[in-house]
Amino acid sequence: MISRVGLTAAAKSGAVSRALSTSASETYSFVQARAEYRKEIASLRKDFIEEEKRRREKLARDAEAQRQKIMKAKAARLEIKRQQQAIRAKEVAREKAIHDEKVRKYFEEKVVVRQERNAEVERRREALVASLRQQSAKWTTGENYAEKLKEDVFIYSPQQISARGSFDPSSTSGSAVSWLEKLQRMKPAGVQDTSDEAAASAVASAADEEDTTTYVSSDDDDGVEASKPKKEDE
């Protein structure tokens, strides 16, 4: 007769054997799944690497194309700038030539004006020197002061001095010259006159009488002319 302990042990052993078989099958499935997963990961990694390589190559091509485009645009701008610089250089050269011509004409005109001014100054200087030379003939110097400072210079005018040789006191009126002549011929009382001085005194007296007569006659004429309106009024 099988005891209950034996039955229980048999039951337990059967359960353990079934559990072990189930665990072994599950372990086998996990290893296979992990291998498949690794294969899939490797495939995905390979695809990613290839895709990344293609992407990088495309980026490199795009960058090169963009660089070429930029270089072409830069070259075009540089060419335009070079042409503009050439045009500007020609304009600057032309403007500089015009400016240099203006400066040259200005200095030429300035030289002409300066020469004309110098000529005018020289002409005025020569005229002034000539005038001074002409006037210097009348200046009083150490050589001619005795001649220049004579008494006649302070009494008579140059015309009177030049005409003094033919001076006729009888033909003069009662001017300062005739009175001066008389004063020069006057002598103190008691002094005997020479014949020439007496003749000169006689001529001077005659001139004085003539002046007096002329003065009286002029007064009479004035009186007659003054009386005529009265008669006309009557």
C-alpha positions in Angstrom: 0.0 0.0 0.0 1.4 3.3 -1.1 1.5 5.7 1.7 0.3 9.1 1.5 3.9 10.4 1.9 5.0 8.6 -1.2 2.1 9.9 -3.2 2.8 13.4 -2.1 6.5 13.1 -3.0 5.6 11.7 -6.5 3.2 14.5 -7.1 5.8 17.0 -6.1 8.4 15.4 -8.4 6.1 15.5 -11.4 5.3 19.1 -10.8 9.0 19.9 -10.6 9.8 18.1 -13.8 7.1 19.9 -15.7 8.3 23.2 -14.3 11.8 22.5 -15.4 10.7 21.6 -18.9 8.7 24.8 -19.2 11.6 27.0 -17.9 14.0 25.4 -20.5 11.7 26.2 -23.4 11.2 29.8 -22.2 15.0 30.2 -21.9 15.5 29.1 -25.4 13.0 31.5 -26.8 14.7 34.5 -25.0 18.1 33.7 -26.5 16.7 33.5 -30.0 14.8 36.8 -29.5 17.9 38.5 -28.3 19.9 37.2 -31.3 17.2 38.5 -33.6 17.1 41.8 -31.8 20.8 42.2 -32.2 20.6 41.4 -35.8 17.9 44.0 -36.3 19.9 46.5 -34.3 23.0 45.8 -36.5 20.9 46.2 -39.6 19.4 49.4 -38.4 22.8 50.7 -37.4 24.1 49.8 -40.8 21.2 51.6 -42.5 21.7 54.6 -40.2 25.4 54.7 -41.0 24.7 54.6 -44.8 21.9 57.2 -44.5 24.2 59.4 -42.4 26.9 59.0 -45.0 24.6 59.9 -47.8 23.3 62.9 -45.8 26.8 64.1 -45.1 27.7 63.7 -48.8 24.6 65.6 -49.8 25.5 68.3 -47.2 29.0 68.5 -48.6 27.7 68.8 -52.2 25.3 71.5 -51.1 28.0 73.3 -49.2 30.3 73.1 -52.2 27.6 74.3 -54.5 26.8 77.2 -52.1 30.5 78.0 -51.8 30.8 78.0 -55.6 27.7 80.2 -55.9 29.2 82.6 -53.3 32.5 82.7 -55.0 30.9 83.4 -58.3 28.9 86.2 -56.8 32.0 87.6 -55.1 33.9 87.4 -58.3 31.1 89.3 -60.1 31.1 91.9 -57.4 34.8 92.3 -57.5 34.7 92.6 -61.3 32.0 95.3 -61.0 34.0 97.0 -58.3 37.2 96.9 -60.4 35.3 98.4 -63.3 33.9 101.1 -61.1 37.3 101.8 -59.7 38.7 102.1 -63.2 35.9 104.5 -64.2 36.4 106.4 -61.0 40.2 106.5 -61.5 39.6 108.0 -65.0 37.2 110.6 -63.5 39.7 111.5 -60.7 42.5 111.8 -63.3 40.3 114.1 -65.4 39.2 116.2 -62.3 42.8 116.4 -61.2 43.9 117.6 -64.7 41.1 120.2 -64.6 42.1 121.3 -61.2 45.8 121.4 -62.1 44.9 123.5 -65.2 42.8 125.9 -63.0 45.7 126.2 -60.5 48.2 126.8 -63.3 46.0 129.5 -64.9 45.4 131.1 -61.4 49.1 131.3 -60.7 49.8 132.6 -64.2 47.2 135.3 -63.8 48.6 136.0 -60.3 52.1 136.4 -61.8 50.7 138.7 -64.4 48.8 140.7 -61.8 51.9 140.8 -59.6 54.0 142.0 -62.6 51.5 144.7 -63.4 51.4 145.7 -59.8 55.2 145.8 -59.6 55.3 147.8 -62.8 52.7 150.3 -61.4 54.7 150.6 -58.2 57.9 151.1 -60.1 56.2 153.7 -62.3 54.9 155.5 -59.2 58.3 155.3 -57.6 60.0 156.7 -60.7 57.4 159.5 -60.8 58.0 160.2 -57.2 61.7 160.2 -57.6 61.5 162.5 -60.6 59.2 164.8 -58.7 61.6 164.8 -55.7 64.5 165.4 -58.0 62.6 168.3 -59.6 61.7 169.7 -56.1 65.2 169.1 -54.8 66.4 171.8 -57.2 64.5 174.3 -55.0 65.7 172.8 -51.7 68.0 174.8 -49.4 71.3 173.0 -49.1 74.8 173.8 -47.7 75.9 175.0 -51.1 73.0 177.3 -51.9 71.7 178.5 -48.5 73.4 181.9 -48.9 71.6 182.4 -52.2 68.3 180.9 -51.0 68.1 182.9 -47.7 68.6 186.4 -49.1 66.3 189.2 -47.9 64.6 189.4 -51.3 63.3 185.8 -50.9 61.2 186.8 -47.9 60.0 190.1 -49.4 59.3 189.5 -53.1 57.7 186.8 -55.1 59.8 184.9 -57.7 58.1 186.9 -60.5 58.8 190.2 -58.8 62.4 189.2 -58.2 62.9 188.2 -61.9 61.2 191.5 -63.0 63.0 193.6 -60.5 65.6 194.8 -63.1 62.8 196.4 -65.1 60.8 197.5 -62.1 59.3 201.0 -62.4 57.9 202.4 -59.2 55.9 205.0 -61.1 53.8 202.4 -62.8 52.7 200.8 -59.6 49.7 201.8 -57.5 49.8 202.2 -53.7 50.7 198.6 -53.1 52.8 197.1 -50.4 55.7 196.8 -52.8 55.7 200.5 -53.6 55.5 201.4 -50.0 58.3 199.0 -49.3 60.4 200.6 -52.0 59.8 203.9 -50.4 60.7 202.6 -47.0 63.9 201.3 -48.4 64.8 204.6 -49.9 63.9 206.6 -46.8 66.9 208.2 -45.0 67.2 209.7 -41.6 67.0 213.5 -41.3 70.2 215.3 -42.0 71.6 212.6 -44.3 72.5 213.9 -47.7 71.1 211.8 -50.6 73.2 210.9 -53.6 72.0 211.8 -57.0 70.7 208.2 -57.6 68.9 208.1 -54.4 67.5 211.6 -54.9 66.2 210.5 -58.3 64.7 207.4 -56.9 63.1 209.5 -54.1 61.7 211.8 -56.8 60.3 208.9 -58.7 58.8 207.5 -55.6 57.2 210.8 -54.7 55.8 211.1 -58.2 54.4 207.6 -57.9 52.8 208.6 -54.6 51.2 211.7 -56.1 49.9 209.7 -59.0 48.4 207.2 -56.6 46.8 209.9 -54.6 45.4 211.5 -57.7 44.1 208.2 -58.9 42.5 207.6 -55.5 40.9 211.0 -55.5 39.6 210.7 -59.0 38.2 207.3 -58.1 36.4 208.8 -55.2 35.0 211.6 -57.4 33.8 209.0 -59.9 32.1 207.2 -57.1 30.4 210.4 -55.9 29.2 211.2 -59.4 27.9 207.7 -59.9 26.2 207.9 -56.5 24.6 211.3 -57.4 23.1 210.0 -60.6 20.4 207.9 -59.1 19.3 210.9 -57.0 18.8 213.0 -60.1 16.9 210.3 -61.8 14.7 210.0 -58.7 14.0 213.7 -58.8 
